[in-house]
């Protein structure tokens, strides 16, 4: 199985002989409100009859709460250390640029 994923460079540390690149998965996520997360989590734990009774009350209670937008995706992070000459052969990518990483089990 092969999965190519883009990773955004978060940090570069160059010690002269080796370069360490810290990458975070480059994903686009939609913000999720705190109210929505609470409603979904409570809903999963209740049977249908209890949901019908509790959910309208919970929704009314949460309406008064401020809506906080949150990211809901746990990113994969990678740190790579390589010889400086190999880093230079890659074109010396900089912070903010995206690298494509091919992850395979062999």
C-alpha positions in Angstrom: 0.0 0.0 0.0 1.3 3.4 -0.9 0.0 6.8 0.2 1.6 10.0 -1.0 0.9 12.9 1.3 2.1 16.5 1.2 3.9 17.7 4.3 4.5 21.4 5.0 8.0 22.3 6.4 7.6 23.7 9.9 11.3 24.1 10.9 14.7 23.6 9.4 17.8 23.2 11.6 21.2 23.3 9.7 24.2 22.3 11.8 26.6 22.6 8.9 26.9 18.8 8.1 23.4 17.7 8.5 20.0 19.3 8.1 17.0 18.4 10.2 13.6 19.2 8.7 10.4 19.1 10.8 7.2 18.5 8.7 3.5 18.6 9.5 0.9 17.0 7.3 -0.6 19.6 4.9 -4.3 19.1 5.4 -7.2 21.4 4.8 -9.7 21.0 7.7 -13.0 22.7 8.2 -13.5 24.4 11.6 -16.0 22.6 13.9 -17.9 24.5 16.6 -17.6 23.4 20.2 -21.4 23.1 20.4 -21.4 20.7 17.4 -18.7 18.5 19.0 -20.6 18.3 22.3 -23.9 17.6 20.6 -22.3 14.7 18.5 -20.6 13.2 21.5 -23.6 13.3 23.8 -25.8 11.9 20.9 -23.5 8.9 20.5 -23.9 7.9 24.1 -27.7 8.0 24.3 -30.5 5.7 23.2 -33.1 7.0 20.9 -35.8 7.8 23.6 -33.3 9.6 25.8 -31.9 11.5 22.8 -35.4 12.9 22.0 -35.7 14.2 25.6 -32.2 15.4 26.2 -31.0 16.9 22.9 -33.5 19.8 22.7 -32.6 20.8 26.3 -28.8 20.5 25.6 -29.2 22.5 22.4 -31.0 25.2 24.2 -28.3 25.3 26.9 -25.5 25.5 24.4 -27.2 28.3 22.4 -26.2 30.7 25.2 -22.5 29.6 25.0 -20.2 31.4 22.6 -19.3 29.4 19.5 -15.6 28.5 19.4 -14.2 27.3 16.2 -11.7 24.4 16.5 -9.7 22.3 14.2 -10.7 18.7 14.5 -7.9 16.8 12.8 -4.8 15.3 14.4 -1.9 15.9 12.1 0.9 13.5 11.4 4.3 15.1 12.0 7.6 13.9 10.7 11.2 14.8 11.5 13.9 14.0 9.0 17.7 14.4 9.4 19.8 14.1 6.2 23.2 15.0 5.0 23.4 18.6 3.9 24.4 17.7 0.3 21.2 15.5 -0.1 19.1 18.5 1.2 20.7 20.7 -1.4 19.9 18.2 -4.1 16.3 18.5 -3.1 16.5 22.2 -4.0 17.0 23.5 -0.5 13.2 23.6 0.4 12.3 26.3 2.9 9.8 26.7 5.8 6.3 26.9 4.5 7.1 24.9 1.3 5.4 21.5 0.8 7.2 18.2 0.2 5.5 15.1 -1.1 6.4 12.1 1.0 5.7 8.5 -0.2 5.0 6.2 2.7 5.2 2.5 1.9 5.4 -0.7 3.8 8.0 -3.0 2.2 
